[in-house]
Amino acid sequence: MMRQLFRCGLALWLWGPVSALALEVSEIQVQSALNQLFDATIPLPTLIPEDITKVSVKIASPAMFEEFGLDQTSTLENLVFSIQYDEESRVYVKVVSTQPIREPSLALLLEFGWPRGKTFREFTVLLDPVKRLAQRPGGRTKTILSEPVVAVEKSAASVVTSET
């Protein structure tokens, strides 16, 4: 009995909360419009200011754009990323452009590097003021862990079902 409790406790400890395995990346918040310099923020709610040196962000590689089924446009080359925090210690990615954005929509695929691996996040941004209300939330996310997840013996936990 004690051995089973130990195994169950160990299994729960090893798996931990799912959120601990991934970097949380919130929706993009755009403060610019078509034909303006791009200005946006992406909150990173699980980070604290002391963590900003451990995280990086950049445009994903052409291979990842292909894997996600996206076209990598030359407009993306004008984007600059920096990780910052505000007066309330909320960490976010600041995204700005060096040239005005002339395309009505942007498909961004960003690579977030962090100590446990990489997270790829797709954002679709509509900059046309008429269509701005139709902006849909970002699509897909992919996480690649640099450390393998430890497997737990199947006998370590049991499932109890009851019929009603």
N, C-alpha and C positions, 0 to 999 in steps of 0.2 A: 504494500500500500504506500509506504513512504517513498519507495523507488518510483512508483507511478506519479506521485505528486511532484517529485523532483524533476522527472522527465517533462511533465506538463509545464512546470514553471520554467525550465530551461528552454523549452520550445517557444513559449511566449516571450521570454527575454530575447532569444535569438532573432525572432521575427520582428519584435518591437512594432511600434506604430508604422504604418505604411508611409506616413508623411516624413519619417526620418530617413527614408531611402531616396527621396527625390527633393530637388530644389523646387520650391513653390514659386511659380511665375504667374502673376495676375494678368488681367486684360490690359491692352495698350490704351492709353488715354492721350488722344491727339488734341493739340491746342492750335493747330494751323489748318489752312485751307489750300485749295488748288492755287497754283502759281505763287505760293509763298514759300519761304524757307520752312522746311519740315521741323516741327517741334512736338515732341511726345515724351511721355514717361511710361515706364512699365514697373509697377510695384513688385518688390520682392519681399513679401510680408513675413517670411520666416527668418530673415536675416537681421542681424544687429550691426551697427556701424563698425564694430571691431572685425566683422567678417568680410568687409568689402575688398580687402586685399587678397582674399582667398577665392574670389569669384571673377570670372572674365566673361565678356560677351562680344560676339562678332557675327558677321554674316556667315552662314553655313557654307560649306564647300559645294562646288558644282555637283559632286556626286550625291550629296544629301538633297539638293534641290531636285535632282532627277528621281531619287528614291521617293520623295514626297509628291512627285508629279507636278512640279512648279517650274516656271521659267525664271531664270535669274537675269534680270534686266540691268542695263548699265546705270540706271538711276540709283541703284543700291550702292554703287561705288562712292556716291556723294554723302553717305550717311556716316556720322561719327557717334560713337557710343562711349558713355562714361557712367560709372557706378557712383552714386552720390547718396547722401541722406539729408533729411530736412531737420528743422529745429526740434521736431518731436521724435527724432531718431528713427524715422521710417526710411528704409533703404529702397532705392529705386534705380532703374536704368534711365538715364537721360539720352534721348535720341534726337539729334539735330542734323540738318543737311547743310552742305556748303554751297549749294545751288538751289534755286526755287524748284519745287516739284511741279512738273508740267503734265504728268500723267494723272488721270482722275482716280486711279486706284493703285495701291501697292500691295504686292504679295511679299511679305517678309518671312524669311526662315532664319531664325537666330540660333546660334550655338552658345549655350551657357556652360562654361567650364567651372567645375567646383571640385573640392577634394574627393568626393566619392564617384566622380565620373563626369558625364556630359548629358545635358538635356537640350533637345532640339524643340523649338516652339515655333509654330506657324501663326502669323498674324495677317489678316486681310484688312486693309485700311482703305476706306472710300473718302477721297478728298473733295469730290464734287459737292458744293454746298446744297444743291437740290436733292442729291441722293444721300446726304449725310445721315438722315434719320434712318436710312435702311442699312446702316453699317452693321454687319454681322459680327458676332464674337469670333475670336481666333479659333482655328480649327483643331489641329492635331498637335500632340506632344509625344516625344520619344525620349526615353532616358536610357543611357548606357552606363552601367556601373563599372568602375575600375576594379572593385573588389568583388569576388564571387559571393553569392548568397550561400550561407551554410545550410545544407540539407539536414532535416531532422528525420530520425527513424520513424517509419509509419506506426510502429507499435508505441511510440512515445505519447500519443494522444488517441483517445477513442471518441467515437461519435455515438451519442445516445439519442435515439429517436423514440418518440411516443406517438401512438396512434390515438386519435380522438374520435 
